[in-house]
């Protein structure tokens, strides 16, 4: 297990990870884990599930591993500005306590104080994702899920201990956290940093980066800044996830001969479970989800939903039934020959800039704005974001204009959910 791998190198002065330009050795990382273990155990509480609300990436990771050593399930909460309003994330995840940035542990569920959760053992962490109806769901990922996912990625990319991986994706997303897990299992050094379009190429050069994971929006920023040639000369592989790529991005990567791996996966599958290298594709195939990783089977169910069978499939949703290694996605697929393609999503869920967004959630929030009679939120394809939400609204107040509504959304919605366009109309045409 990951906790054992780190513990075996407890006294090593080798650099384990670099977080926000700070080089951290195995010893320093283990010392930080021990620090938080003391904080958790000295409370004398019976803690089953601990929600982690830490801004520091170093602290977040150390608390998570500390929980693993104590058989406490860590729950990685998204930052407040990334949460859907009026949603109780602690309740959704069954958290009984939460640890805050001031190292203070508070009780968030009085009913669970004396309960022992037998299901804690084996669950490595809980992450959040968006459900088909808009409410986030808490996903239980086990040690076996994470290990199976990591092995699948290693089989596809063949990691080496002397390599470096730039991890600029959020740690509260499986896309970012999975890279941390892989670095432990396969020994490469990960450089954990927030994304900055003006600094990313310097980071790649300064740290001699071999791998970097991105979403399509980041590639568009690189294209705008004429960075693709430098990228080709610097890295071994570019990993693209979060959403499918457009033909424009495909052509740019292909033209610049960048070794790019386009992946398909989600939180419920412990990150990507299939993908393909652009350079072996003769032409662009919109929606193609690639070839399954080792140990993964992908098919369509009788409703044309993409079905995934793998040890990387989550244990279950909190409050849900066990998956038994099978997950039926909300993605509608299509079989062409021996290949499976993503066609669309069920209901109201879109992916914009790598983030899951519920159109219905946006609509419900906008309906609370004073002066709104009704609104509809629709999806629109966009080269930069993949898909974007657009709002059509009716109002009974002449003073409620697009600027007013935009300001309301900025105050009530996470930044990634704010619609890109607003259209004021007399009557919403529901029949068209």
C-alpha positions as CSV (number, residue, x, y, z in Angstrom):
1,X,0.0,0.0,0.0
2,X,1.0,3.6,-0.5
3,X,1.3,4.3,3.2
4,X,3.8,1.5,3.5
5,X,5.9,2.6,0.5
6,X,6.3,6.0,2.1
7,X,7.0,4.6,5.5
8,X,9.8,2.4,4.2
9,X,11.7,5.5,3.1
10,X,11.0,7.3,6.3
11,X,14.6,8.5,6.8
12,X,15.5,9.1,3.2
13,X,16.8,12.5,2.2
14,X,16.0,12.0,-1.5
15,X,13.5,14.5,-2.9
16,X,10.1,12.9,-3.0
17,X,8.0,15.7,-4.3
18,X,8.2,19.4,-5.2
19,X,5.2,21.5,-4.1
20,X,5.0,25.2,-5.1
21,X,8.8,25.3,-5.7
22,X,9.6,23.7,-2.3
23,X,11.6,20.5,-2.6
24,X,10.4,18.0,0.0
25,X,12.3,14.8,1.0
26,X,10.8,11.5,2.0
27,X,11.9,12.3,5.6
28,X,10.3,15.8,5.6
29,X,7.1,14.4,4.1
30,X,6.9,11.6,6.7
31,X,7.6,14.1,9.5
32,X,4.6,16.1,8.3
33,X,2.5,13.0,8.3
34,X,3.5,12.3,11.8
35,X,2.7,15.8,12.9
36,X,-0.9,15.5,11.7
37,X,-1.3,12.0,13.1
38,X,-0.6,13.4,16.5
39,X,-3.2,16.1,16.0
40,X,-5.8,13.6,14.9
41,X,-5.1,11.1,17.7
42,X,-4.8,13.5,20.6
43,X,-8.4,14.6,20.1
44,X,-9.6,11.3,21.7
45,X,-12.5,11.4,19.2
46,X,-13.6,8.3,17.3
47,X,-13.0,9.6,13.8
48,X,-14.3,7.5,10.9
49,X,-14.3,10.0,8.1
50,X,-12.3,13.2,8.2
51,X,-13.1,16.0,5.8
52,X,-9.9,17.9,4.7
53,X,-10.2,21.6,4.2
54,X,-6.6,22.7,3.6
55,X,-5.4,25.3,1.3
56,X,-1.8,24.0,1.5
57,X,-1.2,21.2,-1.0
58,X,1.6,19.8,1.3
59,X,-0.8,19.7,4.3
60,X,-3.6,18.2,2.3
61,X,-1.5,15.3,1.1
62,X,0.1,14.7,4.5
63,X,-3.3,14.6,6.2
64,X,-4.6,12.2,3.6
65,X,-1.7,9.7,4.1
66,X,-1.9,10.2,7.9
67,X,-5.6,9.2,7.7
68,X,-4.6,6.1,5.7
69,X,-2.2,5.0,8.4
70,X,-4.9,5.5,11.0
71,X,-7.6,3.6,9.0
72,X,-9.5,6.9,8.9
73,X,-11.1,7.7,5.5
74,X,-9.9,11.1,4.2
75,X,-12.4,13.2,2.3
76,X,-10.9,15.7,-0.1
77,X,-13.2,18.7,-0.1
78,X,-13.0,21.2,-3.0
79,X,-12.2,24.8,-2.2
80,X,-15.1,26.9,-1.2
81,X,-15.1,28.9,-4.5
82,X,-15.4,25.6,-6.3
83,X,-18.4,24.3,-4.4
84,X,-22.0,24.4,-5.5
85,X,-24.0,26.8,-3.3
86,X,-26.3,25.4,-0.6
87,X,-24.8,21.9,-0.9
88,X,-23.6,20.2,2.4
89,X,-20.5,18.3,1.3
90,X,-20.0,16.9,4.7
91,X,-23.4,15.3,4.7
92,X,-23.0,13.9,1.2
93,X,-19.8,12.2,2.2
94,X,-20.8,11.1,5.7
95,X,-18.0,13.1,7.3
96,X,-18.1,13.1,11.1
97,X,-15.2,15.5,11.6
98,X,-13.3,18.1,9.6
99,X,-9.8,19.4,9.8
100,X,-9.3,23.1,9.0
101,X,-6.3,25.1,8.0
102,X,-5.5,26.2,11.5
103,X,-5.1,22.4,12.4
104,X,-8.3,22.5,14.3
105,X,-10.6,19.4,14.2
106,X,-14.3,20.1,14.5
107,X,-17.3,17.8,14.6
108,X,-19.6,18.1,11.7
109,X,-22.0,15.2,12.3
110,X,-23.0,14.7,15.9
111,X,-24.8,11.4,15.2
112,X,-21.7,9.6,14.1
113,X,-19.5,10.3,17.2
114,X,-19.7,6.8,18.7
115,X,-20.2,4.8,15.4
116,X,-17.5,2.7,14.0
117,X,-17.6,2.5,10.2
118,X,-16.5,-1.0,9.1
119,X,-16.4,0.1,5.5
120,X,-13.5,2.5,6.3
121,X,-10.9,-0.2,5.9
122,X,-9.9,-0.4,2.3
123,X,-11.2,3.1,1.2
124,X,-8.2,5.2,0.5
125,X,-10.0,8.5,-0.1
126,X,-13.3,10.1,-1.0
127,X,-13.5,12.7,-3.8
128,X,-16.5,14.6,-5.2
129,X,-17.9,14.6,-8.7
130,X,-21.1,16.0,-10.3
131,X,-24.1,13.8,-10.6
132,X,-26.5,13.7,-13.6
133,X,-29.0,15.9,-11.7
134,X,-26.4,18.4,-10.7
135,X,-25.8,17.5,-7.0
136,X,-22.2,16.5,-6.4
137,X,-21.6,12.8,-5.5
138,X,-19.1,11.5,-3.0
139,X,-16.9,8.7,-4.6
140,X,-15.3,6.1,-2.5
141,X,-11.9,5.0,-4.0
142,X,-10.1,2.0,-2.5
143,X,-6.4,1.1,-2.4
144,X,-7.1,-1.5,-5.1
145,X,-8.9,1.0,-7.3
146,X,-5.9,3.4,-7.1
147,X,-3.4,0.7,-7.6
148,X,-5.2,-0.8,-10.6
149,X,-5.5,2.6,-12.2
150,X,-1.8,3.4,-11.7
151,X,-0.8,0.1,-13.2
152,X,-2.9,0.7,-16.2
153,X,-1.3,4.1,-16.7
154,X,2.2,2.6,-16.3
155,X,1.5,-0.1,-18.9
156,X,0.6,2.6,-21.3
157,X,3.3,5.2,-20.5
158,X,6.1,3.1,-18.9
159,X,7.2,5.4,-16.1
160,X,10.8,5.5,-14.9
161,X,12.2,6.6,-11.5
162,X,14.4,9.4,-12.9
163,X,11.5,11.1,-14.7
164,X,9.6,14.2,-13.7
165,X,5.9,14.9,-14.0
166,X,4.5,18.4,-13.8
167,X,1.1,18.2,-12.0
168,X,-0.8,21.4,-12.5
169,X,-4.3,20.0,-12.1
170,X,-6.1,20.4,-8.8
171,X,-5.5,17.8,-6.0
172,X,-9.3,17.8,-5.2
173,X,-9.8,16.4,-8.7
174,X,-8.9,12.8,-9.5
175,X,-6.8,14.1,-12.4
176,X,-4.4,15.8,-10.1
177,X,-4.5,13.4,-7.1
178,X,-4.0,10.3,-9.4
179,X,-0.6,11.7,-10.5
180,X,0.5,11.9,-6.8
181,X,-0.5,8.2,-6.3
182,X,1.4,7.2,-9.5
183,X,4.5,9.0,-8.3
184,X,4.6,6.9,-5.1
185,X,4.1,3.6,-6.9
186,X,6.6,4.2,-9.7
187,X,9.1,6.5,-8.1
188,X,9.1,9.5,-10.4
189,X,9.2,13.0,-8.9
190,X,6.0,15.1,-9.3
191,X,6.1,18.9,-9.3
192,X,2.8,20.0,-7.9
193,X,1.9,23.6,-8.7
194,X,-1.1,25.7,-9.6
195,X,-1.6,26.4,-13.3
196,X,-0.2,29.7,-14.6
197,X,-0.2,30.1,-18.4
198,X,2.7,32.6,-18.1
199,X,4.9,30.3,-16.0
200,X,4.2,26.8,-17.3
201,X,6.9,26.7,-20.0
202,X,9.5,28.0,-17.5
203,X,8.5,25.2,-15.1
204,X,8.8,22.6,-17.9
205,X,12.3,23.9,-18.7
206,X,13.6,24.4,-15.2
207,X,12.5,21.0,-13.9
208,X,13.3,19.0,-17.1
209,X,9.7,17.8,-17.3
210,X,9.0,14.5,-19.0
211,X,5.2,14.4,-18.5
212,X,2.5,17.1,-18.0
213,X,-1.2,16.6,-17.7
214,X,-3.5,19.3,-19.1
215,X,-7.1,19.9,-20.2
216,X,-7.9,21.2,-23.7
217,X,-8.1,24.9,-22.5
218,X,-4.5,24.8,-21.4
219,X,-3.4,23.6,-24.9
220,X,-5.3,26.5,-26.5
221,X,-3.4,28.9,-24.2
222,X,-0.1,27.3,-25.4
223,X,-1.2,27.7,-29.0
224,X,-2.0,31.4,-28.5
225,X,1.4,31.9,-26.9
226,X,3.3,30.0,-29.7
227,X,4.6,27.4,-27.1
228,X,4.0,24.2,-29.0
229,X,7.4,24.0,-30.7
230,X,9.1,24.6,-27.4
231,X,6.8,22.0,-25.8
232,X,7.8,19.4,-28.4
233,X,11.5,19.9,-27.7
234,X,11.1,19.7,-24.0
235,X,8.7,16.9,-22.9
236,X,8.4,13.2,-23.4
237,X,4.5,13.0,-23.4
238,X,1.6,15.4,-23.1
239,X,-1.4,13.8,-21.4
240,X,-4.7,15.4,-22.2
241,X,-7.9,14.7,-20.2
242,X,-11.0,16.3,-18.8
243,X,-12.8,16.4,-22.2
244,X,-12.4,15.4,-25.8
245,X,-10.2,17.5,-28.1
246,X,-11.4,19.5,-31.1
247,X,-10.0,19.0,-34.6
248,X,-8.2,22.3,-34.3
249,X,-6.3,21.1,-31.2
250,X,-5.7,17.7,-32.8
251,X,-4.2,19.4,-36.0
252,X,-2.0,21.7,-33.9
253,X,-0.6,18.8,-31.8
254,X,-0.1,16.6,-34.9
255,X,1.5,19.4,-36.9
256,X,4.0,20.1,-34.1
257,X,4.7,16.4,-33.7
258,X,4.0,16.5,-29.9
259,X,3.7,13.0,-28.4
260,X,0.2,13.5,-27.0
261,X,-1.9,10.9,-25.2
262,X,-5.7,11.7,-25.2
263,X,-7.3,10.0,-22.2
264,X,-10.9,9.1,-21.3
265,X,-12.0,8.5,-17.7
266,X,-13.6,10.1,-14.6
267,X,-13.6,10.2,-10.9
268,X,-15.6,7.0,-10.7
269,X,-12.9,5.1,-12.6
270,X,-10.0,6.5,-10.6
271,X,-9.0,8.7,-13.6
272,X,-8.4,7.7,-17.2
273,X,-9.1,4.1,-18.2
274,X,-8.6,4.4,-22.0
275,X,-6.9,6.6,-24.5
276,X,-4.8,6.9,-27.6
277,X,-1.6,8.5,-28.9
278,X,-2.3,11.2,-31.5
279,X,0.8,10.3,-33.6
280,X,-0.6,6.8,-34.4
281,X,-3.9,8.2,-35.6
282,X,-4.1,8.8,-39.3
283,X,-6.9,11.3,-39.0
284,X,-9.1,13.1,-36.5
285,X,-11.9,11.0,-35.0
286,X,-14.3,13.2,-33.0
287,X,-15.5,11.5,-29.8
288,X,-13.0,8.5,-30.0
289,X,-12.3,7.4,-26.5
290,X,-9.3,5.3,-27.4
291,X,-8.1,1.9,-26.4
292,X,-8.8,0.4,-23.0
293,X,-6.0,0.2,-20.4
294,X,-4.8,-3.2,-19.2
295,X,-7.5,-4.9,-17.2
296,X,-10.3,-2.6,-18.5
297,X,-13.3,-3.7,-20.6
298,X,-15.5,-1.0,-22.3
299,X,-18.9,-1.7,-23.9
300,X,-22.3,-0.1,-24.4
301,X,-25.4,-1.2,-22.4
302,X,-28.9,-1.5,-23.8
303,X,-29.5,2.2,-23.5
304,X,-26.2,3.0,-25.4
305,X,-24.5,4.2,-22.2
306,X,-20.8,3.6,-22.0
307,X,-20.2,0.8,-19.5
308,X,-16.8,0.2,-17.8
309,X,-15.6,-3.0,-16.1
310,X,-12.4,-2.8,-14.2
311,X,-10.7,-3.0,-10.8
312,X,-10.2,0.7,-11.2
313,X,-14.0,1.3,-10.9
314,X,-14.9,2.9,-7.6
315,X,-16.1,0.9,-4.6
316,X,-19.4,2.9,-4.6
317,X,-21.0,6.3,-4.1
318,X,-21.4,7.2,-0.5
319,X,-25.1,6.4,0.2
320,X,-25.1,4.2,-2.9
321,X,-24.7,0.5,-3.7
322,X,-21.4,-1.3,-4.3
323,X,-20.3,-1.3,-7.9
324,X,-18.6,-4.7,-8.0
325,X,-16.1,-3.4,-10.6
326,X,-18.8,-2.2,-13.0
327,X,-19.8,1.4,-13.7
328,X,-22.5,2.6,-16.2
329,X,-21.6,6.2,-17.1
330,X,-23.9,9.0,-18.2
331,X,-22.0,9.1,-21.5
332,X,-24.0,8.0,-24.6
333,X,-21.7,6.0,-26.9
334,X,-21.6,4.5,-30.4
335,X,-19.8,1.5,-31.8
336,X,-18.0,2.0,-35.1
337,X,-16.3,-1.2,-36.2
338,X,-14.3,-2.2,-33.2
339,X,-14.0,1.3,-31.8
340,X,-16.2,3.1,-29.2
341,X,-17.0,6.8,-29.5
342,X,-18.5,9.3,-27.0
343,X,-21.5,11.0,-28.6
344,X,-23.2,13.0,-25.9
345,X,-24.1,13.1,-22.2
346,X,-27.4,12.2,-20.6
347,X,-29.6,14.9,-19.2
348,X,-28.1,18.2,-18.3
349,X,-24.4,17.5,-17.6
350,X,-21.7,19.2,-19.7
351,X,-17.9,19.4,-19.5
352,X,-16.5,22.9,-19.8
353,X,-12.7,23.5,-19.4
354,X,-12.4,20.1,-17.8
355,X,-15.1,20.8,-15.2
356,X,-18.4,19.0,-14.9
357,X,-21.3,21.5,-14.9
358,X,-25.0,20.9,-14.3
359,X,-27.1,23.2,-16.5
360,X,-30.0,22.5,-14.1
361,X,-28.0,23.7,-11.1
362,X,-27.3,27.0,-12.9
363,X,-30.9,27.4,-13.8
364,X,-32.1,26.8,-10.2
365,X,-29.7,29.4,-8.9
366,X,-30.7,32.0,-11.5
367,X,-34.3,31.5,-10.6
368,X,-33.6,32.9,-7.1
369,X,-32.5,36.2,-8.6
370,X,-35.0,39.0,-7.9
371,X,-36.8,39.9,-11.1
372,X,-36.3,36.7,-12.9
373,X,-39.6,35.2,-14.3
374,X,-38.0,32.1,-15.9
375,X,-34.7,31.0,-17.6
376,X,-33.3,28.2,-19.6
377,X,-29.6,27.2,-19.6
378,X,-28.4,25.5,-22.8
379,X,-25.1,24.0,-23.9
380,X,-23.1,25.4,-26.8
381,X,-20.0,23.8,-28.4
382,X,-16.9,26.0,-28.1
383,X,-13.4,25.5,-29.4
384,X,-11.8,27.0,-26.3
385,X,-13.9,25.4,-23.5
386,X,-15.4,22.3,-25.2
387,X,-18.9,23.2,-24.2
388,X,-20.2,26.4,-22.6
389,X,-23.5,27.3,-20.7
390,X,-25.6,30.0,-22.2
391,X,-28.6,31.6,-20.4
392,X,-31.9,32.7,-22.0
393,X,-34.0,34.6,-19.4
394,X,-37.3,36.4,-18.9
395,X,-37.5,39.3,-16.4
396,X,-40.3,41.4,-15.0
397,X,-38.0,44.3,-14.2
398,X,-36.6,46.6,-16.8
399,X,-33.6,47.4,-14.6
400,X,-32.5,43.7,-14.5
401,X,-30.2,43.6,-17.5
402,X,-27.4,41.3,-18.6
403,X,-24.8,43.1,-16.5
404,X,-26.9,42.7,-13.3
405,X,-27.5,39.0,-13.9
406,X,-23.8,38.4,-14.6
407,X,-22.9,40.1,-11.2
408,X,-25.5,37.9,-9.5
409,X,-24.0,34.8,-11.0
410,X,-20.5,35.9,-9.9
411,X,-21.8,36.2,-6.3
412,X,-23.7,32.9,-6.2
413,X,-22.0,30.4,-8.5
414,X,-18.5,28.9,-8.4
415,X,-16.3,30.6,-11.1
416,X,-16.3,27.6,-13.4
417,X,-20.1,27.5,-13.5
418,X,-20.7,31.1,-14.5
419,X,-22.4,31.2,-17.9
420,X,-20.4,32.7,-20.8
421,X,-23.4,34.4,-22.5
422,X,-26.7,35.8,-21.4
423,X,-29.6,36.5,-23.7
424,X,-32.6,38.5,-22.6
425,X,-35.9,37.5,-24.4
426,X,-39.6,38.2,-24.1
427,X,-40.7,34.6,-23.8
428,X,-38.7,31.4,-23.6
429,X,-39.7,29.2,-26.6
430,X,-40.0,25.9,-24.8
431,X,-41.5,24.2,-27.9
432,X,-38.5,25.2,-30.0
